[in-house]
Structure formats: structure tokens, C-alpha cells
Amino acid sequence: MARKDDILKSFLTHELLENKYELKQEVLPKTVREALNSDKPIVKAIALIVEGLDGTSQVTDSVLRNQVTQFLNEAL
């Protein structure tokens, strides 16, 4: 498992996400690639952040913030 997949898992298994967004551990994506295709906006947003910060081509904070904001605005 890649480092970014471990980072994603640590975010997705947080108690707050499980309670607030009713995420079930058994159906959570195992990789960032799977999470980027998720139908749950919170999962995809976290995957975008992890990919942006720990991916092969890192982006600036400003660009990443704009990407996540744009995605969330479109998802809602």
C-alpha cells in the first residue's frame, strides 16, 4: 500500500467522519484512486487533498484550495 493510501485511510477511519457522514468502514475505498471515483463528496474531497499534497506532482496550497472548493461547490 502506498504512503498516500495510508494517509487516506487514517483520515477516513476517523470517528468524526464515521459518525457525521455515516461512513461504513467496510465500504470505504482502499486507495486514493478508488476514493477519487467515490460518489460521496467528503471522501472525494479528502482524496483530492491527499493526492495534491502527497501525489507525484505536488500543487501549491492555493491551487489545492481552489480545486477542493470548486469540487465541493459543484458537488452540492
Secondary structure as UniProt FT lines:
FT   HELIX           3..12
FT   HELIX           15..21
FT   HELIX           25..27
FT   HELIX           32..36
FT   HELIX           41..54
FT   HELIX           61..75
//
